Amino acid sequence: MPTKPSSSTIGRSRTYYGRASYISQLSPEYISVLVDTVYQHQMKPLRDAIAKHIEFETSIRVYISGSEDSLDVSYLQHQRPHDRRQQRPQRYVIREAHTSIVICGWDNSKWVGWAFVNAPFDPTTQGNDEDDEDDEDEGQDDEPVILEEDYFAVDGDGGIVHDANKPIWDPRRYWLRIIEIRILRIMKEWIWLVRFVEKGIEALKDKHSLQLIGNHKTNDQPIIEQLFEETVTTIRILGKLHRTMERTLRAWTAFTAPNGDDRYFSELRDPGSISTYKNLKAAFVSLRDLQHKLKLLDKVCKESRVILSMYQERVSNRLSSQSQIRADRVLELNLKTNQISQEIHELNRSSTEAAKETSQGTRVNVLVSDMASRSYDDWRLLT
């Protein structure tokens, strides 16, 4: 369910002005409202940010005309099951998320910004009613701490929160702070996701060993085919992870290239900006390490696929050999059966001839007996 756009004026005076619009789950209605409310010089960066957000494109760019800074980044989020009380096995989901943030400034202290977020972790809607009730019961006499969240500079997971009552007026410093928080949030998602996939692959390897050893004698072809399909599916998931992370790393590489857009921030020498830039560099080093681990996991799975293919071929050959042996035995039995049938036919023919001979002998005996009887009667008549 799309949330209502959160728009707030960070600060306003003759010297400073900042306005931020945060939208979770962008819709055509929100786009129409935004287009009707922006100035002409803000139209191009807004249109570019909307297009990249809809297409899930990744970029970290600075546009000189109008001085716009933009962050568009795709990443994957690992969603845990909401109901942990279910007895059945829990199914985890990996879904693609995207964040687009544009800061459009016309000098070092005046800017407007838009943030479009398509992610399950929405700071404008998150909240735990049970925690709120506990907070009401405990410490009612304490003085309330008023903190207005700056939704641009929030990680969406109850972690880093920037107070909108203490704005960063310089649009470049503010944008660096925003992408630091967002990239650190994304890095945390990647760490969790890679660890989860790594554990799954280890479990799959153990399953391979148990199933192959347990079915070595029985040659259970369906089980081998199931293991092969699971391995291929895992390789496809790893490919999706690798491609998504590669887009983010490629955007950072272009941003920090010798002629990259990071040169527009080189003159920021305040401690906060220096610390932010160091944190960003360290985050992308960690992302590259995670990408290397994904490559190793992909290599392991592909080796397992080769082993399963060889084992599957071996079992198929063995089954074919056994089928050939059975066929040879059947042929041998057919030949013996045919031979027996011929012998039986020969016996039947011999029996028939013997029966004919017996029948002829019987008729001769009857004739001789008849002749003997007649001769005796004739002899009596003569005497």
C-alpha positions as CSV (number, residue, x, y, z in Angstrom):
1,M,0.0,0.0,0.0
2,P,1.7,3.3,-1.1
3,T,2.3,5.7,1.7
4,K,1.4,9.4,1.5
5,P,4.3,11.6,0.4
6,S,6.2,13.1,3.3
7,S,7.2,16.6,2.5
8,S,8.9,18.9,5.0
9,T,10.7,22.2,5.0
10,I,14.1,21.5,6.6
11,G,14.7,25.2,7.1
12,R,13.9,28.6,5.6
13,S,15.3,32.1,6.0
14,R,16.7,34.8,3.8
15,T,20.0,32.9,3.8
16,Y,19.0,29.2,4.0
17,Y,16.3,27.2,2.4
18,G,15.9,23.4,2.3
19,R,12.8,21.3,1.4
20,A,12.7,17.5,1.2
21,S,9.9,15.3,-0.3
22,Y,10.1,11.6,0.6
23,I,7.8,9.1,-1.2
24,S,7.7,5.4,-0.6
25,Q,6.2,3.3,-3.4
26,L,5.9,5.9,-6.1
27,S,2.6,5.9,-8.0
28,P,1.3,7.7,-11.1
29,E,-0.8,10.0,-8.8
30,Y,2.3,11.1,-6.9
31,I,4.2,11.7,-10.1
32,S,1.4,14.0,-11.4
33,V,1.4,16.0,-8.1
34,L,5.2,16.4,-8.2
35,V,5.2,17.6,-11.8
36,D,2.5,20.2,-11.0
37,T,4.4,21.6,-8.0
38,V,8.1,21.9,-9.2
39,Y,9.7,24.9,-11.0
40,Q,10.9,24.6,-14.5
41,H,14.6,24.3,-13.7
42,Q,13.8,21.4,-11.4
43,M,11.9,19.4,-14.0
44,K,14.9,17.7,-15.6
45,P,16.5,16.3,-12.5
46,L,13.1,15.2,-11.2
47,R,12.2,13.5,-14.5
48,D,15.5,11.8,-14.6
49,A,15.2,10.5,-11.0
50,I,11.7,9.2,-11.6
51,A,12.8,7.4,-14.8
52,K,15.7,5.7,-13.1
53,H,13.7,4.7,-10.1
54,I,11.0,3.1,-12.3
55,E,13.6,1.2,-14.3
56,F,15.7,0.3,-11.2
57,E,18.8,1.9,-12.7
58,T,21.9,2.5,-10.6
59,S,23.9,5.7,-10.7
60,I,25.8,8.2,-8.5
61,R,25.9,11.4,-10.4
62,V,26.4,15.2,-10.2
63,Y,24.8,17.4,-12.8
64,I,26.3,20.8,-13.2
65,S,23.4,22.6,-14.8
66,G,21.3,23.7,-11.8
67,S,23.8,21.8,-9.5
68,E,22.0,18.6,-9.0
69,D,23.4,15.6,-7.0
70,S,21.7,12.3,-7.4
71,L,21.9,8.8,-6.0
72,D,20.1,5.9,-7.7
73,V,20.9,2.5,-6.4
74,S,19.4,-1.0,-6.7
75,Y,20.0,-3.6,-4.1
76,L,18.5,-6.8,-2.7
77,Q,16.8,-7.2,0.7
78,H,16.5,-10.4,2.6
79,Q,13.0,-10.5,4.2
80,R,12.6,-12.6,7.3
81,P,9.2,-14.3,8.0
82,H,6.9,-12.0,10.0
83,D,5.3,-14.8,12.1
84,R,8.0,-16.7,13.9
85,R,5.4,-18.8,15.8
86,Q,4.5,-20.9,12.8
87,Q,5.4,-24.6,13.1
88,R,5.9,-25.2,9.4
89,P,9.3,-24.5,7.8
90,Q,9.8,-20.8,7.2
91,R,10.3,-19.5,3.7
92,Y,12.6,-16.5,3.2
93,V,12.3,-14.0,0.4
94,I,14.9,-12.0,-1.5
95,R,13.3,-9.0,-3.2
96,E,14.8,-6.2,-5.2
97,A,14.7,-2.7,-3.7
98,H,15.6,0.7,-5.1
99,T,16.3,4.1,-3.8
100,S,16.5,7.4,-5.8
101,I,17.5,10.6,-4.0
102,V,18.0,13.9,-5.8
103,I,19.2,17.2,-4.2
104,C,18.7,20.2,-6.5
105,G,20.5,23.3,-5.3
106,W,21.0,26.7,-6.8
107,D,23.7,27.9,-4.4
108,N,25.5,26.5,-1.3
109,S,22.6,27.1,1.1
110,K,19.4,26.7,-0.9
111,W,18.1,23.4,-2.3
112,V,15.1,21.1,-2.7
113,G,15.2,17.3,-2.7
114,W,13.2,14.3,-3.6
115,A,13.6,10.7,-2.4
116,F,11.8,7.7,-4.0
117,V,12.1,4.5,-2.1
118,N,10.8,1.1,-3.1
119,A,11.7,-1.1,-0.1
120,P,9.9,-2.9,2.7
121,F,11.8,-0.9,5.3
122,D,9.8,2.3,5.2
123,P,10.6,4.8,8.1
124,T,7.4,6.6,7.5
125,T,5.2,3.6,8.4
126,Q,7.4,1.5,10.6
127,G,6.6,1.3,14.3
128,N,6.1,-1.3,17.0
129,D,2.9,-0.9,18.9
130,E,4.1,-3.1,21.7
131,D,7.3,-1.0,22.1
132,D,5.2,2.1,22.1
133,E,3.0,0.7,24.9
134,D,6.1,-0.2,26.9
135,D,7.5,3.3,26.5
136,E,4.2,4.7,27.8
137,D,4.4,2.5,30.9
138,E,8.0,3.2,31.6
139,G,9.5,6.6,32.3
140,Q,6.3,8.7,32.2
141,D,7.9,11.3,34.3
142,D,10.8,11.7,32.0
143,E,10.9,14.8,29.8
144,P,10.2,13.9,26.2
145,V,13.0,14.1,23.6
146,I,11.6,15.7,20.5
147,L,13.3,14.3,17.4
148,E,11.9,14.9,14.0
149,E,13.3,12.3,11.6
150,D,14.8,13.4,8.4
151,Y,13.6,10.6,6.1
152,F,16.3,11.3,3.6
153,A,19.0,10.6,6.1
154,V,17.6,7.5,7.8
155,D,18.5,3.9,7.2
156,G,15.0,2.5,7.5
157,D,15.8,-0.2,10.1
158,G,15.7,1.7,13.3
159,G,19.4,2.6,13.2
160,I,20.9,5.9,12.1
161,V,18.6,8.8,12.3
162,H,19.3,12.4,11.4
163,D,17.4,15.2,13.2
164,A,15.7,17.4,10.8
165,N,15.8,20.2,13.4
166,K,19.6,20.3,12.9
167,P,19.8,20.6,9.1
168,I,23.0,20.5,7.0
169,W,22.6,23.6,4.8
170,D,25.3,22.9,2.3
171,P,23.6,20.7,-0.3
172,R,26.8,18.8,-1.2
173,R,27.6,18.0,2.5
174,Y,24.0,17.0,3.0
175,W,24.0,14.8,0.0
176,L,27.2,13.1,1.1
177,R,25.7,12.4,4.5
178,I,22.6,10.9,2.8
179,I,24.4,8.5,0.6
180,E,26.7,7.5,3.5
181,I,23.7,6.4,5.5
182,R,22.0,4.8,2.5
183,I,25.1,2.9,1.4
184,L,25.8,1.7,4.9
185,R,22.3,0.4,5.1
186,I,22.7,-1.3,1.8
187,M,26.0,-2.8,2.9
188,K,24.4,-4.2,6.0
189,E,21.7,-5.9,3.8
190,W,24.4,-7.4,1.6
191,I,26.4,-8.7,4.5
192,W,23.3,-10.4,5.9
193,L,22.3,-11.7,2.5
194,V,25.7,-13.2,1.6
195,R,26.0,-14.9,4.9
196,F,22.5,-16.4,4.5
197,V,23.3,-17.7,1.0
198,E,26.7,-19.0,2.2
199,K,25.0,-21.0,4.9
200,G,22.5,-22.3,2.4
201,I,25.3,-23.5,0.1
202,E,27.1,-25.2,2.9
203,A,23.9,-27.0,3.8
204,L,23.4,-28.0,0.2
205,K,27.0,-29.4,0.0
206,D,26.3,-31.5,3.1
207,K,23.1,-32.7,1.5
208,H,25.1,-33.7,-1.6
209,S,27.5,-35.7,0.4
210,L,24.8,-37.5,2.4
211,Q,22.6,-38.2,-0.5
212,L,25.3,-39.4,-2.9
213,I,26.9,-41.7,-0.3
214,G,23.6,-43.0,0.9
215,N,22.4,-43.8,-2.6
216,H,25.6,-45.0,-4.1
217,K,24.4,-48.5,-4.2
218,T,20.8,-47.9,-5.0
219,N,21.5,-45.4,-7.8
220,D,18.4,-43.3,-7.0
221,Q,18.2,-41.3,-10.1
222,P,15.3,-39.0,-8.9
223,I,17.4,-37.8,-5.9
224,I,20.4,-37.0,-8.1
225,E,18.2,-35.0,-10.5
226,Q,16.7,-33.1,-7.5
227,L,20.2,-32.2,-6.2
228,F,21.2,-31.1,-9.7
229,E,18.1,-28.8,-10.0
230,E,18.8,-27.3,-6.6
231,T,22.4,-26.6,-7.5
232,V,21.4,-25.0,-10.8
233,T,18.8,-22.8,-9.0
234,T,21.5,-21.7,-6.5
235,I,23.8,-20.7,-9.3
236,R,21.0,-18.6,-10.9
237,I,20.5,-16.9,-7.5
238,L,24.2,-16.2,-7.2
239,G,24.2,-14.7,-10.7
240,K,21.4,-12.3,-9.8
241,L,23.2,-11.3,-6.6
242,H,26.4,-10.7,-8.5
243,R,24.8,-8.6,-11.3
244,T,22.9,-6.4,-8.8
245,M,26.1,-5.7,-6.7
246,E,28.1,-5.2,-9.9
247,R,25.8,-2.3,-10.9
248,T,26.4,-0.6,-7.6
249,L,30.2,-1.1,-7.7
250,R,30.3,0.1,-11.3
251,A,28.5,3.3,-10.4
252,W,30.9,4.0,-7.5
253,T,33.9,3.3,-9.8
254,A,32.6,5.9,-12.3
255,F,31.9,8.4,-9.5
256,T,35.5,8.1,-8.2
257,A,37.3,7.9,-11.5
258,P,40.0,10.5,-12.3
259,N,37.4,12.6,-14.1
260,G,34.5,11.4,-12.0
261,D,31.9,13.5,-10.2
262,D,33.5,13.1,-6.8
263,R,35.8,16.0,-7.8
264,Y,33.0,18.4,-7.1
265,F,33.3,17.4,-3.4
266,S,37.1,17.7,-3.2
267,E,37.0,21.2,-1.6
268,L,34.9,20.0,1.3
269,R,37.5,19.8,4.1
270,D,35.3,19.9,7.2
271,P,35.7,16.9,9.5
272,G,32.2,15.7,8.9
273,S,32.6,15.5,5.1
274,I,36.1,13.9,5.4
275,S,34.7,11.3,7.7
276,T,31.8,10.6,5.5
277,Y,34.0,10.1,2.4
278,K,36.2,7.7,4.3
279,N,33.2,5.7,5.4
280,L,31.9,5.5,1.9
281,K,35.3,4.2,0.6
282,A,35.4,1.6,3.4
283,A,31.8,0.6,2.6
284,F,32.6,0.0,-1.1
285,V,35.8,-2.0,-0.2
286,S,33.5,-4.2,2.0
287,L,31.1,-4.6,-0.9
288,R,34.0,-5.7,-3.2
289,D,35.0,-8.3,-0.6
290,L,31.4,-9.5,-0.6
291,Q,31.4,-9.7,-4.3
292,H,34.6,-11.8,-4.2
293,K,32.9,-14.1,-1.8
294,L,29.9,-14.4,-4.2
295,K,32.4,-15.4,-6.9
296,L,33.9,-18.1,-4.7
297,L,30.5,-19.4,-3.8
298,D,29.5,-19.5,-7.5
299,K,32.7,-21.4,-8.2
300,V,31.9,-24.0,-5.5
301,C,28.3,-24.5,-6.9
302,K,29.6,-24.9,-10.5
303,E,32.1,-27.5,-9.3
304,S,29.3,-29.3,-7.5
305,R,27.2,-29.1,-10.7
306,V,30.1,-30.7,-12.7
307,I,30.4,-33.5,-10.1
308,L,26.7,-34.1,-10.1
309,S,26.7,-34.2,-13.9
310,M,29.5,-36.8,-13.9
311,Y,27.8,-38.8,-11.2
312,Q,24.5,-38.6,-13.1
313,E,26.2,-39.7,-16.3
314,R,27.9,-42.5,-14.4
315,V,24.6,-43.7,-13.0
316,S,23.0,-43.4,-16.4
317,N,25.7,-45.5,-18.0
318,R,25.4,-48.0,-15.2
319,L,21.7,-48.2,-15.6
320,S,22.2,-48.5,-19.4
321,S,24.7,-51.3,-18.8
322,Q,22.3,-53.0,-16.5
323,S,19.5,-52.6,-19.0
324,Q,21.7,-54.1,-21.7
325,I,22.5,-57.0,-19.5
326,R,18.8,-57.5,-18.9
327,A,18.2,-57.3,-22.6
328,D,20.9,-59.9,-23.3
329,R,19.4,-62.2,-20.7
330,V,15.9,-61.7,-22.2
331,L,17.3,-62.5,-25.6
332,E,19.0,-65.6,-24.3
333,L,15.8,-66.7,-22.6
334,N,13.9,-66.1,-25.8
335,L,16.4,-68.3,-27.7
336,K,16.1,-71.1,-25.2
337,T,12.3,-70.8,-25.2
338,N,12.3,-71.0,-29.0
339,Q,14.6,-74.0,-28.9
340,I,12.4,-75.7,-26.4
341,S,9.4,-74.9,-28.5
342,Q,11.1,-76.5,-31.5
343,E,11.9,-79.6,-29.5
344,I,8.3,-79.8,-28.3
345,H,7.2,-79.4,-31.9
346,E,9.5,-82.2,-32.9
347,L,8.2,-84.4,-30.1
348,N,4.7,-83.7,-31.1
349,R,5.5,-84.6,-34.7
350,S,7.1,-87.9,-33.6
351,S,4.2,-88.7,-31.3
352,T,1.8,-88.1,-34.2
353,E,3.8,-90.5,-36.5
354,A,4.0,-93.1,-33.7
355,A,0.3,-92.8,-33.2
356,K,-0.3,-93.4,-37.0
357,E,2.0,-96.4,-36.9
358,T,0.1,-97.8,-33.9
359,S,-3.2,-97.2,-35.6
360,Q,-2.0,-99.1,-38.8
361,G,-0.7,-102.0,-36.7
362,T,-4.0,-102.2,-34.9
363,R,-5.9,-102.4,-38.2
364,V,-3.6,-105.2,-39.5
365,N,-4.0,-107.2,-36.3
366,V,-7.8,-106.9,-36.7
367,L,-7.6,-108.0,-40.3
368,V,-5.4,-111.0,-39.5
369,S,-7.7,-112.0,-36.7
370,D,-10.7,-111.7,-39.0
371,M,-9.0,-113.8,-41.6
372,A,-8.0,-116.4,-39.1
373,S,-11.6,-116.6,-37.8
374,R,-13.0,-117.1,-41.3
375,S,-10.4,-119.8,-42.1
376,Y,-11.5,-121.7,-39.0
377,D,-15.1,-121.5,-39.9
378,D,-14.4,-122.7,-43.4
379,W,-12.4,-125.7,-42.1
380,R,-15.2,-126.7,-39.9
381,L,-17.6,-126.6,-42.8
382,L,-15.4,-128.8,-44.9
383,T,-15.1,-131.4,-42.1
